Amino acid sequence: MKIMVPCNEAHHVCDKSQYKEASLWEKLKLYIHLIYCKTCRKYSKNNKKLSTTIHKAKVECLDKKCKEAMKLEFEKALKDQLK
């Protein structure tokens, strides 16, 4: 069982943890890593700040039908411009 993880793995676990997809073991390894890695602590802090900001903004995404309609309209306009 490997407790020490490299920074790129710590970043990945931080991202997974943000979306509640990280296991308890992954979280434990992340917290141990954060004890000694200032860079990853900063990454984790910024990641949390970004998530909080997006959540507070109540960002709404377009539904699939609307995206598809926009895509078709864009492709048509692009085709017309290339003529």
N, CA, C and O atoms as a GROMACS GRO file, in nm:
protein
  332
    1MET      N    1   0.085  -0.119   0.000
    1MET     CA    2   0.000   0.000   0.000
    1MET      C    3   0.088   0.124   0.000
    1MET      O    4   0.171   0.145   0.089
    2LYS      N    5   0.068   0.204  -0.101
    2LYS     CA    6   0.149   0.323  -0.121
    2LYS      C    7   0.073   0.445  -0.067
    2LYS      O    8  -0.037   0.477  -0.113
    3ILE      N    9   0.134   0.513   0.029
    3ILE     CA   10   0.069   0.631   0.088
    3ILE      C   11   0.115   0.759   0.019
    3ILE      O   12   0.035   0.850  -0.001
    4MET      N   13   0.242   0.766  -0.017
    4MET     CA   14   0.294   0.886  -0.081
    4MET      C   15   0.252   0.885  -0.229
    4MET      O   16   0.272   0.786  -0.299
    5VAL      N   17   0.196   0.996  -0.274
    5VAL     CA   18   0.150   1.006  -0.412
    5VAL      C   19   0.218   1.126  -0.478
    5VAL      O   20   0.247   1.226  -0.412
    6PRO      N   21   0.242   1.118  -0.609
    6PRO     CA   22   0.299   1.233  -0.680
    6PRO      C   23   0.193   1.343  -0.698
    6PRO      O   24   0.073   1.318  -0.682
    7CYS      N   25   0.238   1.461  -0.730
    7CYS     CA   26   0.147   1.576  -0.742
    7CYS      C   27   0.038   1.555  -0.846
    7CYS      O   28  -0.076   1.594  -0.824
    8ASN      N   29   0.073   1.495  -0.961
    8ASN     CA   30  -0.030   1.480  -1.064
    8ASN      C   31  -0.142   1.387  -1.016
    8ASN      O   32  -0.258   1.409  -1.051
    9GLU      N   33  -0.110   1.286  -0.938
    9GLU     CA   34  -0.213   1.200  -0.882
    9GLU      C   35  -0.293   1.274  -0.775
    9GLU      O   36  -0.414   1.257  -0.764
   10ALA      N   37  -0.225   1.357  -0.696
   10ALA     CA   38  -0.293   1.436  -0.594
   10ALA      C   39  -0.394   1.531  -0.659
   10ALA      O   40  -0.505   1.550  -0.608
   11HIS      N   41  -0.356   1.591  -0.770
   11HIS     CA   42  -0.448   1.681  -0.843
   11HIS      C   43  -0.570   1.604  -0.891
   11HIS      O   44  -0.683   1.652  -0.881
   12HIS      N   45  -0.546   1.485  -0.943
   12HIS     CA   46  -0.657   1.402  -0.993
   12HIS      C   47  -0.753   1.365  -0.879
   12HIS      O   48  -0.874   1.373  -0.896
   13VAL      N   49  -0.698   1.326  -0.766
   13VAL     CA   50  -0.781   1.291  -0.650
   13VAL      C   51  -0.855   1.414  -0.598
   13VAL      O   52  -0.970   1.405  -0.555
   14CYS      N   53  -0.788   1.528  -0.601
   14CYS     CA   54  -0.853   1.653  -0.559
   14CYS      C   55  -0.975   1.680  -0.645
   14CYS      O   56  -1.081   1.717  -0.594
   15ASP      N   57  -0.960   1.662  -0.777
   15ASP     CA   58  -1.071   1.682  -0.868
   15ASP      C   59  -1.183   1.582  -0.841
   15ASP      O   60  -1.300   1.618  -0.839
   16LYS      N   61  -1.146   1.456  -0.820
   16LYS     CA   62  -1.246   1.352  -0.791
   16LYS      C   63  -1.318   1.382  -0.660
   16LYS      O   64  -1.439   1.364  -0.649
   17SER      N   65  -1.243   1.427  -0.562
   17SER     CA   66  -1.301   1.458  -0.431
   17SER      C   67  -1.402   1.572  -0.442
   17SER      O   68  -1.505   1.572  -0.374
   18GLN      N   69  -1.372   1.667  -0.527
   18GLN     CA   70  -1.460   1.782  -0.549
   18GLN      C   71  -1.599   1.736  -0.595
   18GLN      O   72  -1.700   1.796  -0.560
   19TYR      N   73  -1.603   1.629  -0.674
   19TYR     CA   74  -1.730   1.577  -0.725
   19TYR      C   75  -1.778   1.455  -0.649
   19TYR      O   76  -1.865   1.381  -0.695
   20LYS      N   77  -1.720   1.434  -0.532
   20LYS     CA   78  -1.757   1.324  -0.442
   20LYS      C   79  -1.742   1.187  -0.510
   20LYS      O   80  -1.826   1.099  -0.493
   21GLU      N   81  -1.635   1.172  -0.586
   21GLU     CA   82  -1.607   1.047  -0.654
   21GLU      C   83  -1.483   0.976  -0.598
   21GLU      O   84  -1.451   0.865  -0.639
   22ALA      N   85  -1.413   1.040  -0.505
   22ALA     CA   86  -1.291   0.982  -0.449
   22ALA      C   87  -1.325   0.888  -0.334
   22ALA      O   88  -1.418   0.912  -0.257
   23SER      N   89  -1.249   0.780  -0.326
   23SER     CA   90  -1.269   0.684  -0.217
   23SER      C   91  -1.206   0.739  -0.089
   23SER      O   92  -1.129   0.836  -0.093
   24LEU      N   93  -1.239   0.678   0.021
   24LEU     CA   94  -1.182   0.719   0.150
   24LEU      C   95  -1.030   0.706   0.147
   24LEU      O   96  -0.960   0.794   0.196
   25TRP      N   97  -0.979   0.597   0.090
   25TRP     CA   98  -0.835   0.575   0.081
   25TRP      C   99  -0.768   0.684  -0.003
   25TRP      O  100  -0.661   0.732   0.034
   26GLU      N  101  -0.829   0.723  -0.114
   26GLU     CA  102  -0.774   0.829  -0.198
   26GLU      C  103  -0.772   0.962  -0.123
   26GLU      O  104  -0.675   1.037  -0.131
   27LYS      N  105  -0.878   0.990  -0.052
   27LYS     CA  106  -0.885   1.115   0.026
   27LYS      C  107  -0.777   1.118   0.133
   27LYS      O  108  -0.713   1.222   0.155
   28LEU      N  109  -0.756   1.007   0.199
   28LEU     CA  110  -0.653   0.998   0.304
   28LEU      C  111  -0.515   1.026   0.244
   28LEU      O  112  -0.436   1.101   0.301
   29LYS      N  113  -0.486   0.964   0.130
   29LYS     CA  114  -0.357   0.986   0.065
   29LYS      C  115  -0.344   1.133   0.022
   29LYS      O  116  -0.235   1.191   0.030
   30LEU      N  117  -0.453   1.191  -0.024
   30LEU     CA  118  -0.450   1.332  -0.064
   30LEU      C  119  -0.418   1.420   0.056
   30LEU      O  120  -0.332   1.508   0.047
   31TYR      N  121  -0.487   1.399   0.167
   31TYR     CA  122  -0.464   1.482   0.285
   31TYR      C  123  -0.321   1.469   0.336
   31TYR      O  124  -0.262   1.568   0.381
   32ILE      N  125  -0.264   1.350   0.330
   32ILE     CA  126  -0.125   1.332   0.370
   32ILE      C  127  -0.034   1.409   0.275
   32ILE      O  128   0.061   1.474   0.318
   33HIS      N  129  -0.064   1.402   0.147
   33HIS     CA  130   0.015   1.476   0.047
   33HIS      C  131   0.006   1.626   0.071
   33HIS      O  132   0.106   1.697   0.060
   34LEU      N  133  -0.113   1.674   0.104
   34LEU     CA  134  -0.132   1.818   0.125
   34LEU      C  135  -0.056   1.870   0.246
   34LEU      O  136  -0.026   1.990   0.253
   35ILE      N  137  -0.025   1.782   0.341
   35ILE     CA  138   0.051   1.823   0.459
   35ILE      C  139   0.189   1.876   0.419
   35ILE      O  140   0.237   1.973   0.477
   36TYR      N  141   0.252   1.812   0.321
   36TYR     CA  142   0.389   1.850   0.287
   36TYR      C  143   0.403   1.921   0.152
   36TYR      O  144   0.514   1.962   0.118
   37CYS      N  145   0.296   1.936   0.075
   37CYS     CA  146   0.310   1.997  -0.057
   37CYS      C  147   0.230   2.128  -0.066
   37CYS      O  148   0.108   2.128  -0.076
   38LYS      N  149   0.303   2.237  -0.061
   38LYS     CA  150   0.242   2.370  -0.066
   38LYS      C  151   0.171   2.396  -0.199
   38LYS      O  152   0.065   2.457  -0.202
   39THR      N  153   0.231   2.349  -0.308
   39THR     CA  154   0.174   2.370  -0.442
   39THR      C  155   0.038   2.303  -0.454
   39THR      O  156  -0.057   2.361  -0.507
   40CYS      N  157   0.028   2.180  -0.405
   40CYS     CA  158  -0.100   2.108  -0.413
   40CYS      C  159  -0.204   2.166  -0.317
   40CYS      O  160  -0.324   2.161  -0.345
   41ARG      N  161  -0.159   2.220  -0.204
   41ARG     CA  162  -0.254   2.288  -0.114
   41ARG      C  163  -0.316   2.407  -0.186
   41ARG      O  164  -0.436   2.432  -0.176
   42LYS      N  165  -0.231   2.481  -0.260
   42LYS     CA  166  -0.281   2.597  -0.335
   42LYS      C  167  -0.377   2.551  -0.445
   42LYS      O  168  -0.482   2.612  -0.465
   43TYR      N  169  -0.341   2.443  -0.516
   43TYR     CA  170  -0.429   2.389  -0.621
   43TYR      C  171  -0.563   2.350  -0.561
   43TYR      O  172  -0.668   2.381  -0.617
   44SER      N  173  -0.560   2.282  -0.448
   44SER     CA  174  -0.682   2.236  -0.382
   44SER      C  175  -0.769   2.355  -0.338
   44SER      O  176  -0.891   2.354  -0.354
   45LYS      N  177  -0.704   2.456  -0.284
   45LYS     CA  178  -0.776   2.576  -0.240
   45LYS      C  179  -0.842   2.647  -0.358
   45LYS      O  180  -0.959   2.685  -0.351
   46ASN      N  181  -0.766   2.663  -0.467
   46ASN     CA  182  -0.821   2.728  -0.586
   46ASN      C  183  -0.934   2.646  -0.648
   46ASN      O  184  -1.032   2.702  -0.697
   47ASN      N  185  -0.919   2.515  -0.646
   47ASN     CA  186  -1.022   2.425  -0.699
   47ASN      C  187  -1.152   2.441  -0.621
   47ASN      O  188  -1.261   2.448  -0.678
   48LYS      N  189  -1.139   2.447  -0.490
   48LYS     CA  190  -1.257   2.463  -0.404
   48LYS      C  191  -1.322   2.600  -0.427
   48LYS      O  192  -1.445   2.611  -0.432
   49LYS      N  193  -1.239   2.703  -0.441
   49LYS     CA  194  -1.290   2.838  -0.464
   49LYS      C  195  -1.366   2.845  -0.597
   49LYS      O  196  -1.472   2.907  -0.605
   50LEU      N  197  -1.313   2.781  -0.700
   50LEU     CA  198  -1.378   2.778  -0.831
   50LEU      C  199  -1.513   2.707  -0.823
   50LEU      O  200  -1.613   2.756  -0.876
   51SER      N  201  -1.516   2.592  -0.756
   51SER     CA  202  -1.641   2.516  -0.741
   51SER      C  203  -1.746   2.597  -0.666
   51SER      O  204  -1.863   2.598  -0.704
   52THR      N  205  -1.704   2.662  -0.560
   52THR     CA  206  -1.797   2.744  -0.481
   52THR      C  207  -1.852   2.859  -0.564
   52THR      O  208  -1.972   2.888  -0.558
   53THR      N  209  -1.767   2.924  -0.640
   53THR     CA  210  -1.809   3.036  -0.724
   53THR      C  211  -1.910   2.991  -0.829
   53THR      O  212  -2.012   3.057  -0.850
   54ILE      N  213  -1.883   2.879  -0.894
   54ILE     CA  214  -1.974   2.827  -0.996
   54ILE      C  215  -2.107   2.787  -0.932
   54ILE      O  216  -2.214   2.813  -0.988
   55HIS      N  217  -2.100   2.724  -0.816
   55HIS     CA  218  -2.223   2.683  -0.748
   55HIS      C  219  -2.308   2.804  -0.709
   55HIS      O  220  -2.430   2.804  -0.727
   56LYS      N  221  -2.244   2.907  -0.655
   56LYS     CA  222  -2.315   3.029  -0.614
   56LYS      C  223  -2.375   3.102  -0.735
   56LYS      O  224  -2.479   3.167  -0.723
   57ALA      N  225  -2.310   3.091  -0.850
   57ALA     CA  226  -2.356   3.160  -0.970
   57ALA      C  227  -2.480   3.094  -1.029
   57ALA      O  228  -2.549   3.153  -1.112
   58LYS      N  229  -2.509   2.973  -0.986
   58LYS     CA  230  -2.624   2.897  -1.035
   58LYS      C  231  -2.624   2.892  -1.188
   58LYS      O  232  -2.722   2.926  -1.254
   59VAL      N  233  -2.510   2.850  -1.241
   59VAL     CA  234  -2.492   2.838  -1.385
   59VAL      C  235  -2.584   2.730  -1.439
   59VAL      O  236  -2.590   2.619  -1.385
   60GLU      N  237  -2.656   2.762  -1.544
   60GLU     CA  238  -2.744   2.665  -1.607
   60GLU      C  239  -2.692   2.636  -1.748
   60GLU      O  240  -2.656   2.726  -1.822
   61CYS      N  241  -2.690   2.509  -1.782
   61CYS     CA  242  -2.643   2.468  -1.914
   61CYS      C  243  -2.761   2.455  -2.009
   61CYS      O  244  -2.875   2.433  -1.967
   62LEU      N  245  -2.732   2.468  -2.136
   62LEU     CA  246  -2.835   2.448  -2.237
   62LEU      C  247  -2.873   2.301  -2.245
   62LEU      O  248  -2.790   2.213  -2.223
   63ASP      N  249  -2.999   2.275  -2.276
   63ASP     CA  250  -3.039   2.135  -2.292
   63ASP      C  251  -2.987   2.083  -2.427
   63ASP      O  252  -2.945   2.160  -2.513
   64LYS      N  253  -2.992   1.953  -2.442
   64LYS     CA  254  -2.933   1.888  -2.559
   64LYS      C  255  -2.998   1.934  -2.690
   64LYS      O  256  -2.929   1.954  -2.790
   65LYS      N  257  -3.130   1.950  -2.690
   65LYS     CA  258  -3.201   1.992  -2.811
   65LYS      C  259  -3.156   2.131  -2.855
   65LYS      O  260  -3.134   2.156  -2.974
   66CYS      N  261  -3.143   2.221  -2.760
   66CYS     CA  262  -3.102   2.358  -2.790
   66CYS      C  263  -2.959   2.361  -2.844
   66CYS      O  264  -2.930   2.433  -2.940
   67LYS      N  265  -2.870   2.282  -2.784
   67LYS     CA  266  -2.732   2.274  -2.832
   67LYS      C  267  -2.727   2.223  -2.976
   67LYS      O  268  -2.654   2.276  -3.060
   68GLU      N  269  -2.805   2.119  -3.002
   68GLU     CA  270  -2.806   2.060  -3.136
   68GLU      C  271  -2.860   2.160  -3.239
   68GLU      O  272  -2.808   2.169  -3.350
   69ALA      N  273  -2.965   2.234  -3.202
   69ALA     CA  274  -3.021   2.335  -3.292
   69ALA      C  275  -2.919   2.445  -3.321
   69ALA      O  276  -2.906   2.490  -3.435
   70MET      N  277  -2.847   2.488  -3.219
   70MET     CA  278  -2.744   2.590  -3.237
   70MET      C  279  -2.632   2.538  -3.328
   70MET      O  280  -2.582   2.611  -3.413
   71LYS      N  281  -2.594   2.414  -3.308
   71LYS     CA  282  -2.489   2.354  -3.389
   71LYS      C  283  -2.530   2.349  -3.537
   71LYS      O  284  -2.451   2.384  -3.625
   72LEU      N  285  -2.652   2.305  -3.562
   72LEU     CA  286  -2.702   2.298  -3.700
   72LEU      C  287  -2.708   2.436  -3.764
   72LEU      O  288  -2.670   2.454  -3.880
   73GLU      N  289  -2.756   2.533  -3.687
   73GLU     CA  290  -2.765   2.671  -3.736
   73GLU      C  291  -2.625   2.726  -3.767
   73GLU      O  292  -2.606   2.794  -3.868
   74PHE      N  293  -2.530   2.698  -3.680
   74PHE     CA  294  -2.392   2.743  -3.701
   74PHE      C  295  -2.332   2.679  -3.826
   74PHE      O  296  -2.270   2.747  -3.907
   75GLU      N  297  -2.352   2.549  -3.842
   75GLU     CA  298  -2.298   2.478  -3.957
   75GLU      C  299  -2.358   2.532  -4.087
   75GLU      O  300  -2.289   2.544  -4.188
   76LYS      N  301  -2.488   2.563  -4.084
   76LYS     CA  302  -2.555   2.619  -4.202
   76LYS      C  303  -2.496   2.756  -4.235
   76LYS      O  304  -2.466   2.786  -4.351
   77ALA      N  305  -2.480   2.841  -4.132
   77ALA     CA  306  -2.425   2.976  -4.154
   77ALA      C  307  -2.282   2.967  -4.204
   77ALA      O  308  -2.241   3.045  -4.290
   78LEU      N  309  -2.205   2.873  -4.152
   78LEU     CA  310  -2.066   2.856  -4.196
   78LEU      C  311  -2.062   2.810  -4.342
   78LEU      O  312  -1.981   2.858  -4.421
   79LYS      N  313  -2.150   2.718  -4.376
   79LYS     CA  314  -2.158   2.669  -4.514
   79LYS      C  315  -2.195   2.781  -4.608
   79LYS      O  316  -2.139   2.791  -4.718
   80ASP      N  317  -2.289   2.867  -4.567
   80ASP     CA  318  -2.331   2.980  -4.650
   80ASP      C  319  -2.214   3.078  -4.670
   80ASP      O  320  -2.198   3.134  -4.778
   81GLN      N  321  -2.135   3.098  -4.566
   81GLN     CA  322  -2.020   3.192  -4.575
   81GLN      C  323  -1.912   3.139  -4.667
   81GLN      O  324  -1.843   3.218  -4.732
   82LEU      N  325  -1.896   3.007  -4.673
   82LEU     CA  326  -1.790   2.948  -4.752
   82LEU      C  327  -1.826   2.942  -4.900
   82LEU      O  328  -1.738   2.913  -4.982
   83LYS      N  329  -1.950   2.967  -4.937
   83LYS     CA  330  -1.993   2.963  -5.078
   83LYS      C  331  -1.942   3.081  -5.155
   83LYS      O  332  -1.969   3.093  -5.274
   0.00000   0.00000   0.00000
